[in-house]
Amino acid sequence: MGQKKDLTGSEKSKIVRYLAEGWSTLKIAKLLKRDHRTIKRFIQNSQQGRKKRVEKPRRKITARKLRKVKRTAAKITLATSFAIFQSCNITGVPKSTRCAILRDMAKVRKAEKRPPLNKTHMLKRQDWAKKYLKTDFSKVLWTDEMRVSLDGPDGWARGWIGKGQRAPVRLRRQQGGGGVLVWAAIIKDELVGPFRVEDGVKLNSQSYCQFLEDTFFKQWYRKKSASFKKNMIFMQDNAPSHASKYSTAWLARKGLKEEKLMTWPPCSPDLNPIENLWSIMKCEIYKEGKQYTSLNSVWEAVVAAARNVDGEQIKTLTESMDGRLLSVLAKKGGYIGH
């Protein structure tokens, strides 16, 4: 018998709203014509997904040594397979076997960058999740800025180099190559922008508001219907230029105040779906370790990457918000790792 499909984004959104209205899981299951256990599993793990069955690699070391490798890998994270096996005094194991054994108990990952969360932050994140649990996130405009440098997000790249071939040369600038600051927003399945901040301009409260006036409001917002403007919720993070009294008052004069201006918890980039959009775009901008020689060329790459982002990708990001809220509540305000 074939496996049933996972819950769709629409079904997940409905489950969250029905839960907020006090419906029982059994009633929700009957309404959606889904197995009751499927609904309960989703609630326990908001990021539901079936694990693919994979055949375990053939192990060539004893069970005792295997346990030792597992303990060592947990102690010295980010170490190579050679360093892990050497710490266990296990020699003579080929790299392919070492990697096959480690893949069965772990996976290669970069160290995560995340803001520090204290108890106050976590409580505010929980309060935020409870406040917006019933929100229709298709009406929320998620905004943010991103800096795009000439040399890539971390200034280096690596890849497979064939035998007999020379590694390509990477530019190394003594004072750094600089970059451009980009502002964009997403709502439902639409990308707003990206808009380029003028080179050399530092975004303080005044310049931020003027930038929004010249780009977002004049080029996009003013074209929208009165009903759209009435229902839209504007989201921005707590950067000083965003959260200042000047910017708040200026946005209020534009009609973005009270419930139309989303409050944002501290240290919460993991809750903003546009952060995932930046990752998608940067993969395209810097694919194959590409570097740029001018600010205009990197801006053209940003525009091209934005053009390649389709509505379905954006919709997937905005529809993920119900699951993020449930994850925040389940982790008691902890970091959810998006």
C-alpha positions in Angstrom: 0.0 0.0 0.0 1.4 3.4 -1.0 2.1 6.1 1.6 -0.4 8.9 1.9 0.7 12.4 1.1 2.0 14.8 3.8 -0.2 17.5 5.1 -0.3 20.5 2.7 0.5 24.0 3.8 -3.1 24.9 3.6 -4.1 22.0 5.8 -1.4 22.9 8.4 -2.7 26.5 8.5 -6.3 25.3 9.0 -5.2 23.0 11.9 -3.5 25.9 13.7 -6.5 28.1 13.3 -8.9 25.4 14.4 -6.7 24.7 17.5 -6.7 28.4 18.3 -10.5 28.3 18.2 -10.6 25.4 20.7 -11.4 22.5 18.3 -10.5 19.0 19.3 -8.0 17.1 17.2 -10.7 14.5 16.4 -13.0 17.1 15.1 -10.3 18.6 13.0 -9.4 15.2 11.6 -13.0 14.5 10.5 -13.3 17.9 8.9 -10.1 17.6 6.9 -10.8 13.9 6.2 -7.4 12.9 7.7 -6.3 10.2 10.1 -6.5 11.4 13.7 -3.0 10.2 14.3 -1.7 12.4 11.4 -3.2 15.5 13.0 -1.7 14.6 16.5 1.7 14.0 15.0 1.7 17.4 13.3 0.8 19.1 16.5 3.7 17.3 18.3 6.1 18.1 15.5 5.0 21.2 13.5 7.6 20.5 10.9 6.2 17.1 10.0 7.9 15.1 7.3 8.3 11.4 6.6 11.7 10.0 7.1 12.9 8.2 4.0 14.0 4.6 4.6 17.6 4.2 3.8 19.7 1.1 4.0 22.4 1.3 6.7 25.9 1.0 5.4 27.8 -2.2 6.1 29.9 -1.6 9.3 33.4 -2.9 9.4 34.2 -2.3 13.0 33.0 -3.9 16.2 29.9 -2.8 18.1 32.2 -1.7 21.0 34.3 0.5 18.7 31.2 1.9 17.1 29.9 3.1 20.5 33.3 4.7 21.1 33.1 6.5 17.8 29.6 7.8 18.6 30.7 9.1 22.0 33.8 10.8 20.5 31.9 12.4 17.7 29.5 14.0 20.2 32.4 15.4 22.2 34.5 16.9 19.3 31.9 18.3 17.0 33.0 19.8 13.6 36.0 17.4 13.6 37.0 15.4 10.5 36.3 11.6 10.3 40.1 11.0 10.6 40.4 13.1 13.8 37.4 11.2 15.3 38.8 7.8 14.6 42.3 8.8 15.6 40.9 10.0 19.0 39.4 6.5 19.4 42.7 4.8 18.6 41.1 3.1 15.6 43.5 2.9 12.7 43.5 1.4 9.2 39.9 2.3 8.4 39.5 3.8 4.9 38.0 7.2 4.6 34.9 5.9 2.7 34.2 3.5 5.5 34.7 6.1 8.2 32.3 8.5 6.4 29.7 5.7 5.9 29.8 4.8 9.6 29.5 8.5 10.7 26.7 9.2 8.2 24.7 6.5 10.0 24.9 8.5 13.3 25.4 12.1 12.1 25.5 14.4 9.2 27.9 17.1 8.0 26.7 20.5 9.1 28.1 24.0 9.6 28.2 25.6 13.0 24.9 27.5 13.4 24.9 31.2 13.8 22.2 32.3 16.2 21.5 35.3 18.5 21.9 34.7 22.2 18.5 34.1 23.9 18.0 34.8 27.6 14.9 34.1 29.6 13.3 37.5 28.9 13.8 37.0 25.1 12.2 33.5 25.3 9.2 34.8 27.2 8.7 37.6 24.7 8.9 35.1 21.8 6.3 32.9 23.5 4.0 35.9 24.0 4.5 36.9 20.4 3.6 33.4 19.2 0.4 33.4 21.3 -0.6 36.9 20.1 -0.4 36.0 16.5 -1.6 32.4 16.6 -4.9 33.3 14.9 -3.3 35.7 12.3 -3.9 35.2 8.6 -0.2 35.3 7.6 -1.1 35.7 3.9 -1.8 39.3 4.8 1.6 39.9 6.5 4.3 41.8 4.6 7.7 40.4 5.8 10.5 42.9 5.3 14.3 42.9 5.8 17.6 44.2 4.5 20.5 42.1 3.2 24.1 43.1 2.5 25.6 41.5 -0.6 29.4 41.6 -0.8 31.6 41.2 -3.9 33.4 38.2 -2.6 30.6 36.1 -1.0 29.0 35.8 2.4 32.2 34.4 4.0 34.8 35.3 1.4 35.8 31.8 0.5 34.6 28.8 -1.5 35.7 25.2 -2.0 34.9 22.4 -4.4 36.1 19.3 -6.2 39.3 19.8 -8.2 40.2 17.1 -10.7 43.7 15.5 -10.7 46.1 17.4 -12.9 43.9 20.6 -12.7 44.9 23.7 -10.9 42.6 25.3 -8.4 40.9 28.6 -9.7 42.3 31.8 -8.3 40.2 33.7 -5.8 40.6 37.5 -5.5 41.9 38.6 -2.1 41.3 42.3 -1.3 43.3 43.7 1.5 40.5 46.0 2.7 37.6 44.0 1.5 35.6 44.5 -1.6 32.6 46.2 -0.2 29.0 45.4 -1.2 25.5 46.7 -1.7 22.6 46.9 0.8 19.3 45.5 -0.5 15.8 45.8 0.9 13.0 43.5 0.0 9.7 42.1 1.2 7.5 39.1 0.7 3.7 38.7 1.1 1.7 35.5 0.3 3.4 34.5 -3.0 4.8 37.8 -4.1 8.2 39.3 -3.9 8.3 43.1 -3.4 11.6 44.6 -4.7 14.5 44.1 -4.3 15.4 47.7 -3.9 18.9 49.0 -3.6 20.0 51.4 -0.9 22.1 54.2 -2.4 25.8 53.5 -2.0 27.4 55.2 1.0 24.1 55.9 2.7 23.9 54.7 6.3 20.3 53.7 7.3 19.4 55.8 10.3 15.8 56.6 11.1 15.5 59.5 8.6 17.2 57.8 5.7 15.3 54.6 6.3 11.9 56.3 6.1 13.0 58.3 3.1 14.1 55.1 1.4 10.8 53.5 2.1 9.0 56.5 0.7 11.0 56.5 -2.6 10.8 52.8 -3.2 8.2 50.7 -1.3 5.5 53.3 -1.0 5.8 55.0 -4.3 6.6 52.0 -6.5 4.5 49.3 -4.9 2.2 50.2 -2.0 0.4 53.1 -3.7 -0.8 50.8 -6.5 -2.6 48.5 -4.1 -6.4 48.7 -3.5 -7.9 50.3 -0.4 -9.1 46.8 0.8 -5.6 45.4 0.5 -4.1 48.3 2.5 -6.8 47.9 5.1 -5.9 44.3 5.8 -2.1 44.3 5.3 0.2 44.0 8.3 3.7 45.4 8.1 6.5 43.5 9.7 10.0 44.8 10.4 12.6 43.7 12.9 13.9 45.7 15.8 16.9 47.4 14.1 17.5 50.8 15.6 16.4 52.6 12.4 13.2 50.5 12.3 12.1 50.7 16.0 13.0 54.3 16.7 10.3 56.8 17.8 10.9 58.8 14.5 10.3 55.7 12.3 7.3 54.5 14.3 5.6 57.9 14.1 6.4 58.2 10.4 4.9 54.8 9.7 1.8 55.7 11.8 1.2 58.7 9.5 1.3 56.3 6.6 -1.5 54.3 8.3 0.8 51.5 9.6 0.2 51.6 13.3 -1.3 49.5 16.2 -2.5 46.2 14.8 -1.3 47.0 11.3 2.3 47.2 12.5 3.5 43.8 13.8 5.3 43.8 17.1 8.5 41.8 16.8 10.3 39.8 19.6 14.0 40.4 20.2 16.7 38.2 18.7 14.3 36.4 16.3 15.7 36.2 12.7 14.6 32.5 12.8 11.0 33.6 12.8 11.2 35.9 9.7 10.7 33.8 6.5 12.5 36.4 4.4 15.7 35.2 6.0 15.2 32.0 4.1 14.7 33.9 0.9 18.1 35.6 1.4 19.7 32.1 1.6 18.0 31.0 -1.6 19.2 34.2 -3.4 22.7 34.0 -2.1 23.1 30.4 -3.3 22.2 31.7 -6.8 24.4 34.8 -6.6 27.5 33.0 -5.4 27.0 29.7 -7.2 30.2 28.0 -8.2 32.2 30.3 -5.9 31.5 33.4 -8.1 33.0 36.7 -7.2 32.3 40.2 -8.5 34.5 43.1 -9.5 32.0 46.0 -9.2 29.0 47.0 -7.1 26.9 47.3 -10.2 27.7 43.8 -11.3 26.8 42.3 -7.9 23.5 44.3 -8.0 22.7 42.9 -11.4 23.3 39.4 -9.9 20.8 40.3 -7.1 18.2 41.3 -9.6 18.7 38.2 -11.6 18.5 35.9 -8.6 15.3 37.6 -7.5 13.8 37.1 -10.9 14.5 33.4 -10.6 12.5 33.1 -7.3 9.0 31.8 -8.2 5.7 32.4 -6.4 5.6 28.8 -5.1 8.9 29.2 -3.3 7.7 32.4 -1.6 4.3 30.8 -0.8 6.1 27.9 0.9 8.0 30.4 3.1 5.0 32.5 4.1 2.9 29.4 4.8 5.5 28.1 7.1 4.6 30.7 9.8 1.9 28.5 11.5 4.5 25.8 12.0 7.1 28.3 13.3 4.6 29.6 15.9 3.9 26.0 17.1 7.6 25.3 17.3 8.3 28.4 19.4 5.5 27.4 21.8 6.7 23.8 21.9 10.3 24.9 22.6 9.1 27.5 25.2 10.5 30.4 23.3 13.7 28.6 22.2 15.4 29.0 18.9 13.7 26.9 16.2 16.6 26.8 13.7 15.0 28.0 10.5 
